Amino acid sequence: MPFPIKTCVICHEEFELRPDKPGFANRCPSCSEPESTEPETRRPTDYAERRAEHEVNAARRRAIRDLLYRKDS
Ligand SMILES: [Zn+2]
């Protein structure tokens, strides 16, 4: 039984909206974590690096998905 697929408002990556997912319903787990669970303990540099890495991964996944879709059509 698949969960509904939502698009993150922060990084625009698609994610499964699980009933027990913490944070906002319109943010993926990676974008929900830093602000909702650890607002003070995480250093700004760590947060920026995590975000940059996250966005690179999301872009890479989008590119791969576009290739797969293009092959089907
Ligand atoms: Zn996100």
N, CA, C, O and the ligand as a Tripos MOL2 file, in Angstrom:
@<TRIPOS>MOLECULE
protein
  293   291    74     0     0
PROTEIN
NO_CHARGES

@<TRIPOS>ATOM
      1 N           0.8580   -1.1980    0.0000 N.3       1 MET1
      2 CA          0.0000    0.0000    0.0000 C.3       1 MET1
      3 C           0.8860    1.2380    0.0000 C.2       1 MET1
      4 O           1.5070    1.5600    1.0130 O.2       1 MET1
      5 N           0.9460    1.9280   -1.1260 N.am      2 PRO2
      6 CA          1.8430    3.0870   -1.2060 C.3       2 PRO2
      7 C           1.2910    4.2860   -0.4590 C.2       2 PRO2
      8 O           0.0790    4.4700   -0.3490 O.2       2 PRO2
      9 N           2.2140    5.1030    0.0570 N.am      3 PHE3
     10 CA          1.8080    6.3450    0.6950 C.3       3 PHE3
     11 C           1.6350    7.4170   -0.3790 C.2       3 PHE3
     12 O           2.2200    7.3070   -1.4570 O.2       3 PHE3
     13 N           0.8410    8.4520   -0.1010 N.am      4 PRO4
     14 CA          0.6970    9.5410   -1.0760 C.3       4 PRO4
     15 C           2.0260   10.2530   -1.2910 C.2       4 PRO4
     16 O           2.7930   10.4590   -0.3500 O.2       4 PRO4
     17 N           2.2910   10.6280   -2.5480 N.am      5 ILE5
     18 CA          3.5340   11.3220   -2.8840 C.3       5 ILE5
     19 C           3.3090   12.8290   -2.8520 C.2       5 ILE5
     20 O           2.4260   13.3600   -3.5260 O.2       5 ILE5
     21 N           4.1350   13.5040   -2.0470 N.am      6 LYS6
     22 CA          4.0600   14.9640   -1.9420 C.3       6 LYS6
     23 C           5.3500   15.5750   -2.4680 C.2       6 LYS6
     24 O           6.3840   14.9090   -2.5150 O.2       6 LYS6
     25 N           5.2880   16.8480   -2.8670 N.am      7 THR7
     26 CA          6.4810   17.5670   -3.2940 C.3       7 THR7
     27 C           6.8860   18.5520   -2.2130 C.2       7 THR7
     28 O           6.0890   19.3870   -1.7850 O.2       7 THR7
     29 N           8.1390   18.4460   -1.7740 N.am      8 CYS8
     30 CA          8.6540   19.3060   -0.7130 C.3       8 CYS8
     31 C           8.6540   20.7650   -1.1660 C.2       8 CYS8
     32 O           9.1020   21.0760   -2.2690 O.2       8 CYS8
     33 N           8.1460   21.6700   -0.3000 N.am      9 VAL9
     34 CA          8.1040   23.0920   -0.6590 C.3       9 VAL9
     35 C           9.4800   23.7310   -0.5550 C.2       9 VAL9
     36 O           9.6930   24.8210   -1.0860 O.2       9 VAL9
     37 N          10.4180   23.0740    0.1190 N.am     10 ILE10
     38 CA         11.7570   23.6370    0.3010 C.3      10 ILE10
     39 C          12.6790   23.2290   -0.8470 C.2      10 ILE10
     40 O          13.2680   24.0950   -1.4950 O.2      10 ILE10
     41 N          12.8140   21.9370   -1.1090 N.am     11 CYS11
     42 CA         13.7820   21.4740   -2.1090 C.3      11 CYS11
     43 C          13.0930   20.9050   -3.3460 C.2      11 CYS11
     44 O          13.7640   20.5010   -4.2950 O.2      11 CYS11
     45 N          11.7610   20.8690   -3.3460 N.am     12 HIS12
     46 CA         10.9840   20.3910   -4.4960 C.3      12 HIS12
     47 C          11.2610   18.9330   -4.8230 C.2      12 HIS12
     48 O          11.0630   18.4920   -5.9550 O.2      12 HIS12
     49 N          11.7160   18.1990   -3.8360 N.am     13 GLU13
     50 CA         11.9200   16.7690   -4.0230 C.3      13 GLU13
     51 C          10.6370   16.0370   -3.6220 C.2      13 GLU13
     52 O           9.9710   16.4210   -2.6600 O.2      13 GLU13
     53 N          10.3000   14.9940   -4.3550 N.am     14 GLU14
     54 CA          9.1090   14.2290   -4.0060 C.3      14 GLU14
     55 C           9.4200   13.2620   -2.8690 C.2      14 GLU14
     56 O          10.5080   12.6900   -2.8040 O.2      14 GLU14
     57 N           8.4440   13.0880   -1.9710 N.am     15 PHE15
     58 CA          8.6460   12.1830   -0.8530 C.3      15 PHE15
     59 C           7.3210   11.5310   -0.4880 C.2      15 PHE15
     60 O           6.2530   12.0320   -0.8390 O.2      15 PHE15
     61 N           7.4010   10.4020    0.2250 N.am     16 GLU16
     62 CA          6.1980    9.7210    0.6850 C.3      16 GLU16
     63 C           5.6930   10.3860    1.9600 C.2      16 GLU16
     64 O           6.4400   10.5520    2.9240 O.2      16 GLU16
     65 N           4.4290   10.7610    1.9550 N.am     17 LEU17
     66 CA          3.8440   11.3470    3.1570 C.3      17 LEU17
     67 C           3.3190   10.2260    4.0400 C.2      17 LEU17
     68 O           2.1860    9.7670    3.8950 O.2      17 LEU17
     69 N           4.1780    9.7990    4.9600 N.am     18 ARG18
     70 CA          3.7880    8.7310    5.8800 C.3      18 ARG18
     71 C           3.0140    9.3200    7.0570 C.2      18 ARG18
     72 O           3.2590   10.4520    7.4720 O.2      18 ARG18
     73 N           2.0800    8.5370    7.5850 N.am     19 PRO19
     74 CA          1.2680    9.0330    8.7100 C.3      19 PRO19
     75 C           2.1210    9.4240    9.9150 C.2      19 PRO19
     76 O           1.7520   10.3340   10.6580 O.2      19 PRO19
     77 N           3.2610    8.7470   10.1200 N.am     20 ASP20
     78 CA          4.0680    9.0370   11.3140 C.3      20 ASP20
     79 C           5.2370    9.9660   11.0050 C.2      20 ASP20
     80 O           6.1400   10.1190   11.8280 O.2      20 ASP20
     81 N           5.2290   10.5990    9.8050 N.am     21 LYS21
     82 CA          6.3290   11.4920    9.4460 C.3      21 LYS21
     83 C           6.3310   12.7230   10.3400 C.2      21 LYS21
     84 O           5.3030   13.3880   10.4690 O.2      21 LYS21
     85 N           7.4690   13.0410   10.9630 N.am     22 PRO22
     86 CA          7.5350   14.2470   11.7880 C.3      22 PRO22
     87 C           7.6420   15.5030   10.9370 C.2      22 PRO22
     88 O           8.0080   15.4350    9.7630 O.2      22 PRO22
     89 N           7.3210   16.6500   11.5270 N.am     23 GLY23
     90 CA          7.4720   17.9160   10.8100 C.3      23 GLY23
     91 C           6.2750   18.2430    9.9440 C.2      23 GLY23
     92 O           5.1910   17.6880   10.1230 O.2      23 GLY23
     93 N           6.4820   19.1450    9.0060 N.am     24 PHE24
     94 CA          5.3840   19.6280    8.1710 C.3      24 PHE24
     95 C           5.0100   18.5980    7.1190 C.2      24 PHE24
     96 O           5.8510   17.8210    6.6650 O.2      24 PHE24
     97 N           3.7340   18.6000    6.7350 N.am     25 ALA25
     98 CA          3.2570   17.6590    5.7240 C.3      25 ALA25
     99 C           3.7210   18.0350    4.3300 C.2      25 ALA25
    100 O           3.7250   17.2030    3.4220 O.2      25 ALA25
    101 N           4.1180   19.3090    4.1600 N.am     26 ASN26
    102 CA          4.5400   19.7350    2.8240 C.3      26 ASN26
    103 C           6.0580   19.8530    2.7190 C.2      26 ASN26
    104 O           6.5710   20.4750    1.7890 O.2      26 ASN26
    105 N           6.7850   19.2520    3.6800 N.am     27 ARG27
    106 CA          8.2430   19.2250    3.5980 C.3      27 ARG27
    107 C           8.7220   17.7860    3.7030 C.2      27 ARG27
    108 O           8.1500   16.9850    4.4420 O.2      27 ARG27
    109 N           9.7840   17.4590    2.9530 N.am     28 CYS28
    110 CA         10.3420   16.1210    3.0300 C.3      28 CYS28
    111 C          11.0300   15.9460    4.3870 C.2      28 CYS28
    112 O          11.3440   16.9360    5.0480 O.2      28 CYS28
    113 N          11.2670   14.7110    4.8070 N.am     29 PRO29
    114 CA         11.8930   14.4680    6.1150 C.3      29 PRO29
    115 C          13.1960   15.2340    6.2970 C.2      29 PRO29
    116 O          13.4560   15.7450    7.3870 O.2      29 PRO29
    117 N          14.0190   15.3260    5.2600 N.am     30 SER30
    118 CA         15.3060   16.0130    5.3780 C.3      30 SER30
    119 C          15.1320   17.4920    5.6730 C.2      30 SER30
    120 O          15.9030   18.0570    6.4480 O.2      30 SER30
    121 N          14.1460   18.1240    5.0780 N.am     31 CYS31
    122 CA         13.9320   19.5520    5.2890 C.3      31 CYS31
    123 C          13.1450   19.8090    6.5720 C.2      31 CYS31
    124 O          13.1690   20.9240    7.0920 O.2      31 CYS31
    125 N          12.4580   18.8120    7.0820 N.am     32 SER32
    126 CA         11.6860   19.0010    8.3030 C.3      32 SER32
    127 C          12.5810   18.9450    9.5310 C.2      32 SER32
    128 O          12.3590   19.6680   10.5020 O.2      32 SER32
    129 N          13.5910   18.0840    9.4870 N.am     33 GLU33
    130 CA         14.4000   17.8050   10.6680 C.3      33 GLU33
    131 C          15.0830   19.0180   11.2920 C.2      33 GLU33
    132 O          14.8510   19.3050   12.4670 O.2      33 GLU33
    133 N          15.9270   19.7470   10.5350 N.am     34 PRO34
    134 CA         16.7740   20.7700   11.1740 C.3      34 PRO34
    135 C          15.9720   21.8060   11.9460 C.2      34 PRO34
    136 O          16.3830   22.2110   13.0330 O.2      34 PRO34
    137 N          14.8410   22.2420   11.4120 N.am     35 GLU35
    138 CA         14.0940   23.3130   12.0370 C.3      35 GLU35
    139 C          13.1780   22.8220   13.1490 C.2      35 GLU35
    140 O          12.9710   23.5190   14.1420 O.2      35 GLU35
    141 N          12.6290   21.6230   12.9840 N.am     36 SER36
    142 CA         11.6010   21.1940   13.9120 C.3      36 SER36
    143 C          12.1620   20.4560   15.1210 C.2      36 SER36
    144 O          11.5770   20.5210   16.2020 O.2      36 SER36
    145 N          13.2960   19.7480   14.9620 N.am     37 THR37
    146 CA         13.7630   18.9140   16.0580 C.3      37 THR37
    147 C          15.0460   19.4320   16.7010 C.2      37 THR37
    148 O          15.2460   19.2440   17.9010 O.2      37 THR37
    149 N          15.9290   20.0870   15.9210 N.am     38 GLU38
    150 CA         17.1950   20.5380   16.4830 C.3      38 GLU38
    151 C          17.4790   21.9800   16.0770 C.2      38 GLU38
    152 O          18.4080   22.2290   15.3090 O.2      38 GLU38
    153 N          16.7020   22.9260   16.5730 N.am     39 PRO39
    154 CA         16.8680   24.3180   16.1230 C.3      39 PRO39
    155 C          18.1480   24.9650   16.6330 C.2      39 PRO39
    156 O          18.6860   25.8520   15.9700 O.2      39 PRO39
    157 N          18.6520   24.5450   17.7970 N.am     40 GLU40
    158 CA         19.7710   25.2540   18.4040 C.3      40 GLU40
    159 C          21.0910   24.5030   18.3100 C.2      40 GLU40
    160 O          22.1550   25.1200   18.2680 O.2      40 GLU40
    161 N          21.0290   23.1680   18.2760 N.am     41 THR41
    162 CA         22.2650   22.3950   18.4040 C.3      41 THR41
    163 C          23.0390   22.3260   17.1020 C.2      41 THR41
    164 O          24.2500   22.1070   17.1120 O.2      41 THR41
    165 N          22.3550   22.5090   15.9800 N.am     42 ARG42
    166 CA         23.0300   22.3630   14.6910 C.3      42 ARG42
    167 C          23.6680   23.6800   14.2600 C.2      42 ARG42
    168 O          22.9970   24.7120   14.2420 O.2      42 ARG42
    169 N          24.9380   23.6600   13.9160 N.am     43 ARG43
    170 CA         25.6220   24.8720   13.4930 C.3      43 ARG43
    171 C          25.1650   25.2880   12.0930 C.2      43 ARG43
    172 O          24.8440   24.4280   11.2720 O.2      43 ARG43
    173 N          25.1320   26.5820   11.8100 N.am     44 PRO44
    174 CA         24.6860   27.0620   10.4940 C.3      44 PRO44
    175 C          25.4620   26.4400    9.3420 C.2      44 PRO44
    176 O          24.8800   26.1420    8.2990 O.2      44 PRO44
    177 N          26.7530   26.2400    9.5100 N.am     45 THR45
    178 CA         27.5550   25.6640    8.4320 C.3      45 THR45
    179 C          27.1080   24.2340    8.1410 C.2      45 THR45
    180 O          27.0010   23.8360    6.9810 O.2      45 THR45
    181 N          26.8470   23.4620    9.1980 N.am     46 ASP46
    182 CA         26.3790   22.0960    9.0040 C.3      46 ASP46
    183 C          25.0560   22.1020    8.2590 C.2      46 ASP46
    184 O          24.8390   21.3050    7.3460 O.2      46 ASP46
    185 N          24.1850   23.0000    8.6530 N.am     47 TYR47
    186 CA         22.8700   23.0730    8.0320 C.3      47 TYR47
    187 C          23.0040   23.4350    6.5540 C.2      47 TYR47
    188 O          22.3490   22.8330    5.7030 O.2      47 TYR47
    189 N          23.8460   24.4120    6.2510 N.am     48 ALA48
    190 CA         24.0310   24.8340    4.8590 C.3      48 ALA48
    191 C          24.6200   23.6980    4.0320 C.2      48 ALA48
    192 O          24.2040   23.4640    2.8970 O.2      48 ALA48
    193 N          25.5920   22.9950    4.6090 N.am     49 GLU49
    194 CA         26.2030   21.8860    3.8800 C.3      49 GLU49
    195 C          25.1930   20.7760    3.6270 C.2      49 GLU49
    196 O          25.1450   20.2050    2.5370 O.2      49 GLU49
    197 N          24.3870   20.4740    4.6400 N.am     50 ARG50
    198 CA         23.3670   19.4490    4.4840 C.3      50 ARG50
    199 C          22.3710   19.8430    3.4010 C.2      50 ARG50
    200 O          21.9830   19.0250    2.5670 O.2      50 ARG50
    201 N          21.9660   21.1010    3.4290 N.am     51 ARG51
    202 CA         21.0110   21.5940    2.4330 C.3      51 ARG51
    203 C          21.5950   21.5120    1.0360 C.2      51 ARG51
    204 O          20.9290   21.0580    0.1050 O.2      51 ARG51
    205 N          22.8480   21.9540    0.8830 N.am     52 ALA52
    206 CA         23.4900   21.9350   -0.4380 C.3      52 ALA52
    207 C          23.5770   20.4980   -0.9480 C.2      52 ALA52
    208 O          23.2510   20.2240   -2.1030 O.2      52 ALA52
    209 N          24.0110   19.5940   -0.0940 N.am     53 GLU53
    210 CA         24.1350   18.1890   -0.4820 C.3      53 GLU53
    211 C          22.7690   17.6210   -0.8330 C.2      53 GLU53
    212 O          22.6250   16.8760   -1.8020 O.2      53 GLU53
    213 N          21.7750   17.9750   -0.0410 N.am     54 HIS54
    214 CA         20.4190   17.4970   -0.2570 C.3      54 HIS54
    215 C          19.9040   17.9620   -1.6130 C.2      54 HIS54
    216 O          19.2750   17.1960   -2.3420 O.2      54 HIS54
    217 N          20.1720   19.2120   -1.9440 N.am     55 GLU55
    218 CA         19.6850   19.7520   -3.2110 C.3      55 GLU55
    219 C          20.3980   19.1230   -4.3980 C.2      55 GLU55
    220 O          19.7930   18.9140   -5.4490 O.2      55 GLU55
    221 N          21.6820   18.8210   -4.2340 N.am     56 VAL56
    222 CA         22.4220   18.1510   -5.3100 C.3      56 VAL56
    223 C          21.8400   16.7630   -5.5390 C.2      56 VAL56
    224 O          21.6300   16.3530   -6.6800 O.2      56 VAL56
    225 N          21.5810   16.0430   -4.4560 N.am     57 ASN57
    226 CA         21.0070   14.7090   -4.5890 C.3      57 ASN57
    227 C          19.6370   14.7720   -5.2410 C.2      57 ASN57
    228 O          19.3090   13.9370   -6.0840 O.2      57 ASN57
    229 N          18.8410   15.7480   -4.8590 N.am     58 ALA58
    230 CA         17.5010   15.8840   -5.4180 C.3      58 ALA58
    231 C          17.5720   16.1870   -6.9050 C.2      58 ALA58
    232 O          16.8010   15.6380   -7.6930 O.2      58 ALA58
    233 N          18.4880   17.0560   -7.2890 N.am     59 ALA59
    234 CA         18.6390   17.4120   -8.7010 C.3      59 ALA59
    235 C          19.0880   16.2040   -9.5020 C.2      59 ALA59
    236 O          18.6240   15.9770  -10.6200 O.2      59 ALA59
    237 N          20.0110   15.4180   -8.9110 N.am     60 ARG60
    238 CA         20.5070   14.2250   -9.5960 C.3      60 ARG60
    239 C          19.3720   13.2250   -9.7940 C.2      60 ARG60
    240 O          19.2390   12.6280  -10.8630 O.2      60 ARG60
    241 N          18.5550   13.0480   -8.7520 N.am     61 ARG61
    242 CA         17.4440   12.1050   -8.8460 C.3      61 ARG61
    243 C          16.4230   12.5680   -9.8890 C.2      61 ARG61
    244 O          15.8630   11.7600  -10.6290 O.2      61 ARG61
    245 N          16.1910   13.8870   -9.9330 N.am     62 ARG62
    246 CA         15.2610   14.4230  -10.9280 C.3      62 ARG62
    247 C          15.7750   14.1590  -12.3340 C.2      62 ARG62
    248 O          15.0050   13.7810  -13.2170 O.2      62 ARG62
    249 N          17.0790   14.3560  -12.5470 N.am     63 ALA63
    250 CA         17.6700   14.1600  -13.8750 C.3      63 ALA63
    251 C          17.5180   12.7010  -14.3010 C.2      63 ALA63
    252 O          17.1610   12.4130  -15.4430 O.2      63 ALA63
    253 N          17.7930   11.7820  -13.3700 N.am     64 ILE64
    254 CA         17.6710   10.3510  -13.6800 C.3      64 ILE64
    255 C          16.2300   10.0100  -14.0010 C.2      64 ILE64
    256 O          15.9550    9.2480  -14.9280 O.2      64 ILE64
    257 N          15.3040   10.5790  -13.2260 N.am     65 ARG65
    258 CA         13.8950   10.2830  -13.4500 C.3      65 ARG65
    259 C          13.4370   10.8200  -14.8090 C.2      65 ARG65
    260 O          12.6650   10.1730  -15.5180 O.2      65 ARG65
    261 N          13.9250   12.0100  -15.1570 N.am     66 ASP66
    262 CA         13.5780   12.5790  -16.4690 C.3      66 ASP66
    263 C          14.0580   11.6710  -17.5850 C.2      66 ASP66
    264 O          13.3510   11.4630  -18.5710 O.2      66 ASP66
    265 N          15.2660   11.1270  -17.4300 N.am     67 LEU67
    266 CA         15.8010   10.2220  -18.4490 C.3      67 LEU67
    267 C          14.9180    8.9920  -18.5820 C.2      67 LEU67
    268 O          14.6240    8.5510  -19.6930 O.2      67 LEU67
    269 N          14.4940    8.4390  -17.4520 N.am     68 LEU68
    270 CA         13.6800    7.2300  -17.4800 C.3      68 LEU68
    271 C          12.3330    7.5110  -18.1390 C.2      68 LEU68
    272 O          11.8460    6.7180  -18.9450 O.2      68 LEU68
    273 N          11.7390    8.6460  -17.7870 N.am     69 TYR69
    274 CA         10.4410    8.9870  -18.3890 C.3      69 TYR69
    275 C          10.5830    9.1860  -19.8890 C.2      69 TYR69
    276 O           9.7360    8.7570  -20.6720 O.2      69 TYR69
    277 N          11.6770    9.8510  -20.2750 N.am     70 ARG70
    278 CA         11.8600   10.1430  -21.6840 C.3      70 ARG70
    279 C          11.9970    8.8350  -22.4810 C.2      70 ARG70
    280 O          11.5520    8.7360  -23.6240 O.2      70 ARG70
    281 N          12.6230    7.8400  -21.8460 N.am     71 LYS71
    282 CA         12.8210    6.5610  -22.5300 C.3      71 LYS71
    283 C          11.4750    5.8550  -22.7410 C.2      71 LYS71
    284 O          11.2710    5.1730  -23.7450 O.2      71 LYS71
    285 N          10.5590    6.0330  -21.7740 N.am     72 ASP72
    286 CA          9.2690    5.3700  -21.8700 C.3      72 ASP72
    287 C           8.3910    5.9750  -22.9580 C.2      72 ASP72
    288 O           7.6830    5.2590  -23.6660 O.2      72 ASP72
    289 N           8.4410    7.2810  -23.0820 N.am     73 SER73
    290 CA          7.5030    7.9540  -23.9730 C.3      73 SER73
    291 C           7.9440    7.9160  -25.4280 C.2      73 SER73
    292 O           7.2520    8.4450  -26.2970 O.2      73 SER73
    293 ZN         13.0410   18.8170    1.0910 Zn       74 ZN74
@<TRIPOS>BOND
     1     1     2 1
     2     2     3 1
     3     3     4 2
     4     3     5 am
     5     5     6 1
     6     6     7 1
     7     7     8 2
     8     7     9 am
     9     9    10 1
    10    10    11 1
    11    11    12 2
    12    11    13 am
    13    13    14 1
    14    14    15 1
    15    15    16 2
    16    15    17 am
    17    17    18 1
    18    18    19 1
    19    19    20 2
    20    19    21 am
    21    21    22 1
    22    22    23 1
    23    23    24 2
    24    23    25 am
    25    25    26 1
    26    26    27 1
    27    27    28 2
    28    27    29 am
    29    29    30 1
    30    30    31 1
    31    31    32 2
    32    31    33 am
    33    33    34 1
    34    34    35 1
    35    35    36 2
    36    35    37 am
    37    37    38 1
    38    38    39 1
    39    39    40 2
    40    39    41 am
    41    41    42 1
    42    42    43 1
    43    43    44 2
    44    43    45 am
    45    45    46 1
    46    46    47 1
    47    47    48 2
    48    47    49 am
    49    49    50 1
    50    50    51 1
    51    51    52 2
    52    51    53 am
    53    53    54 1
    54    54    55 1
    55    55    56 2
    56    55    57 am
    57    57    58 1
    58    58    59 1
    59    59    60 2
    60    59    61 am
    61    61    62 1
    62    62    63 1
    63    63    64 2
    64    63    65 am
    65    65    66 1
    66    66    67 1
    67    67    68 2
    68    67    69 am
    69    69    70 1
    70    70    71 1
    71    71    72 2
    72    71    73 am
    73    73    74 1
    74    74    75 1
    75    75    76 2
    76    75    77 am
    77    77    78 1
    78    78    79 1
    79    79    80 2
    80    79    81 am
    81    81    82 1
    82    82    83 1
    83    83    84 2
    84    83    85 am
    85    85    86 1
    86    86    87 1
    87    87    88 2
    88    87    89 am
    89    89    90 1
    90    90    91 1
    91    91    92 2
    92    91    93 am
    93    93    94 1
    94    94    95 1
    95    95    96 2
    96    95    97 am
    97    97    98 1
    98    98    99 1
    99    99   100 2
   100    99   101 am
   101   101   102 1
   102   102   103 1
   103   103   104 2
   104   103   105 am
   105   105   106 1
   106   106   107 1
   107   107   108 2
   108   107   109 am
   109   109   110 1
   110   110   111 1
   111   111   112 2
   112   111   113 am
   113   113   114 1
   114   114   115 1
   115   115   116 2
   116   115   117 am
   117   117   118 1
   118   118   119 1
   119   119   120 2
   120   119   121 am
   121   121   122 1
   122   122   123 1
   123   123   124 2
   124   123   125 am
   125   125   126 1
   126   126   127 1
   127   127   128 2
   128   127   129 am
   129   129   130 1
   130   130   131 1
   131   131   132 2
   132   131   133 am
   133   133   134 1
   134   134   135 1
   135   135   136 2
   136   135   137 am
   137   137   138 1
   138   138   139 1
   139   139   140 2
   140   139   141 am
   141   141   142 1
   142   142   143 1
   143   143   144 2
   144   143   145 am
   145   145   146 1
   146   146   147 1
   147   147   148 2
   148   147   149 am
   149   149   150 1
   150   150   151 1
   151   151   152 2
   152   151   153 am
   153   153   154 1
   154   154   155 1
   155   155   156 2
   156   155   157 am
   157   157   158 1
   158   158   159 1
   159   159   160 2
   160   159   161 am
   161   161   162 1
   162   162   163 1
   163   163   164 2
   164   163   165 am
   165   165   166 1
   166   166   167 1
   167   167   168 2
   168   167   169 am
   169   169   170 1
   170   170   171 1
   171   171   172 2
   172   171   173 am
   173   173   174 1
   174   174   175 1
   175   175   176 2
   176   175   177 am
   177   177   178 1
   178   178   179 1
   179   179   180 2
   180   179   181 am
   181   181   182 1
   182   182   183 1
   183   183   184 2
   184   183   185 am
   185   185   186 1
   186   186   187 1
   187   187   188 2
   188   187   189 am
   189   189   190 1
   190   190   191 1
   191   191   192 2
   192   191   193 am
   193   193   194 1
   194   194   195 1
   195   195   196 2
   196   195   197 am
   197   197   198 1
   198   198   199 1
   199   199   200 2
   200   199   201 am
   201   201   202 1
   202   202   203 1
   203   203   204 2
   204   203   205 am
   205   205   206 1
   206   206   207 1
   207   207   208 2
   208   207   209 am
   209   209   210 1
   210   210   211 1
   211   211   212 2
   212   211   213 am
   213   213   214 1
   214   214   215 1
   215   215   216 2
   216   215   217 am
   217   217   218 1
   218   218   219 1
   219   219   220 2
   220   219   221 am
   221   221   222 1
   222   222   223 1
   223   223   224 2
   224   223   225 am
   225   225   226 1
   226   226   227 1
   227   227   228 2
   228   227   229 am
   229   229   230 1
   230   230   231 1
   231   231   232 2
   232   231   233 am
   233   233   234 1
   234   234   235 1
   235   235   236 2
   236   235   237 am
   237   237   238 1
   238   238   239 1
   239   239   240 2
   240   239   241 am
   241   241   242 1
   242   242   243 1
   243   243   244 2
   244   243   245 am
   245   245   246 1
   246   246   247 1
   247   247   248 2
   248   247   249 am
   249   249   250 1
   250   250   251 1
   251   251   252 2
   252   251   253 am
   253   253   254 1
   254   254   255 1
   255   255   256 2
   256   255   257 am
   257   257   258 1
   258   258   259 1
   259   259   260 2
   260   259   261 am
   261   261   262 1
   262   262   263 1
   263   263   264 2
   264   263   265 am
   265   265   266 1
   266   266   267 1
   267   267   268 2
   268   267   269 am
   269   269   270 1
   270   270   271 1
   271   271   272 2
   272   271   273 am
   273   273   274 1
   274   274   275 1
   275   275   276 2
   276   275   277 am
   277   277   278 1
   278   278   279 1
   279   279   280 2
   280   279   281 am
   281   281   282 1
   282   282   283 1
   283   283   284 2
   284   283   285 am
   285   285   286 1
   286   286   287 1
   287   287   288 2
   288   287   289 am
   289   289   290 1
   290   290   291 1
   291   291   292 2
@<TRIPOS>SUBSTRUCTURE
     1 MET1         2 RESIDUE 1 A MET
     2 PRO2         6 RESIDUE 1 A PRO
     3 PHE3        10 RESIDUE 1 A PHE
     4 PRO4        14 RESIDUE 1 A PRO
     5 ILE5        18 RESIDUE 1 A ILE
     6 LYS6        22 RESIDUE 1 A LYS
     7 THR7        26 RESIDUE 1 A THR
     8 CYS8        30 RESIDUE 1 A CYS
     9 VAL9        34 RESIDUE 1 A VAL
    10 ILE10       38 RESIDUE 1 A ILE
    11 CYS11       42 RESIDUE 1 A CYS
    12 HIS12       46 RESIDUE 1 A HIS
    13 GLU13       50 RESIDUE 1 A GLU
    14 GLU14       54 RESIDUE 1 A GLU
    15 PHE15       58 RESIDUE 1 A PHE
    16 GLU16       62 RESIDUE 1 A GLU
    17 LEU17       66 RESIDUE 1 A LEU
    18 ARG18       70 RESIDUE 1 A ARG
    19 PRO19       74 RESIDUE 1 A PRO
    20 ASP20       78 RESIDUE 1 A ASP
    21 LYS21       82 RESIDUE 1 A LYS
    22 PRO22       86 RESIDUE 1 A PRO
    23 GLY23       90 RESIDUE 1 A GLY
    24 PHE24       94 RESIDUE 1 A PHE
    25 ALA25       98 RESIDUE 1 A ALA
    26 ASN26      102 RESIDUE 1 A ASN
    27 ARG27      106 RESIDUE 1 A ARG
    28 CYS28      110 RESIDUE 1 A CYS
    29 PRO29      114 RESIDUE 1 A PRO
    30 SER30      118 RESIDUE 1 A SER
    31 CYS31      122 RESIDUE 1 A CYS
    32 SER32      126 RESIDUE 1 A SER
    33 GLU33      130 RESIDUE 1 A GLU
    34 PRO34      134 RESIDUE 1 A PRO
    35 GLU35      138 RESIDUE 1 A GLU
    36 SER36      142 RESIDUE 1 A SER
    37 THR37      146 RESIDUE 1 A THR
    38 GLU38      150 RESIDUE 1 A GLU
    39 PRO39      154 RESIDUE 1 A PRO
    40 GLU40      158 RESIDUE 1 A GLU
    41 THR41      162 RESIDUE 1 A THR
    42 ARG42      166 RESIDUE 1 A ARG
    43 ARG43      170 RESIDUE 1 A ARG
    44 PRO44      174 RESIDUE 1 A PRO
    45 THR45      178 RESIDUE 1 A THR
    46 ASP46      182 RESIDUE 1 A ASP
    47 TYR47      186 RESIDUE 1 A TYR
    48 ALA48      190 RESIDUE 1 A ALA
    49 GLU49      194 RESIDUE 1 A GLU
    50 ARG50      198 RESIDUE 1 A ARG
    51 ARG51      202 RESIDUE 1 A ARG
    52 ALA52      206 RESIDUE 1 A ALA
    53 GLU53      210 RESIDUE 1 A GLU
    54 HIS54      214 RESIDUE 1 A HIS
    55 GLU55      218 RESIDUE 1 A GLU
    56 VAL56      222 RESIDUE 1 A VAL
    57 ASN57      226 RESIDUE 1 A ASN
    58 ALA58      230 RESIDUE 1 A ALA
    59 ALA59      234 RESIDUE 1 A ALA
    60 ARG60      238 RESIDUE 1 A ARG
    61 ARG61      242 RESIDUE 1 A ARG
    62 ARG62      246 RESIDUE 1 A ARG
    63 ALA63      250 RESIDUE 1 A ALA
    64 ILE64      254 RESIDUE 1 A ILE
    65 ARG65      258 RESIDUE 1 A ARG
    66 ASP66      262 RESIDUE 1 A ASP
    67 LEU67      266 RESIDUE 1 A LEU
    68 LEU68      270 RESIDUE 1 A LEU
    69 TYR69      274 RESIDUE 1 A TYR
    70 ARG70      278 RESIDUE 1 A ARG
    71 LYS71      282 RESIDUE 1 A LYS
    72 ASP72      286 RESIDUE 1 A ASP
    73 SER73      290 RESIDUE 1 A SER
    74 ZN74       293 GROUP 0 **** ****
